[in-house]
Amino acid sequence: MQTIMSETLLLEQYRNFPKELQIAVSSYFELLSQNYNLYVNQAFNLNKTRQLGGLEGKIKVPENFNEPIEDFADYM
């Protein structure tokens, strides 16, 4: 089982890295962040806008929809 490093320990190790490695870690973190945002946008369709009338013609309402239901005649 993989454990997650605490933020404090992660930051401490980052600060102990040489400058070149800090730059590489920062670049990698930025790449991960961009990929995560892209994944979230695709997974939840956050950039997709809804269009009015998207279900037009897909739902049919019968002509007698508003007429009384015979089975309930005893209750009316």
GIPELIN-V605626 format. One line per field, one symbol per residue. burial: + if it has 16 or more other ideal C-beta (glycine too) atoms within 10 Angstrom, else -. Layout:
burial = ???
//
This chain:
burial = ----------------------------------------------------------------------------
//
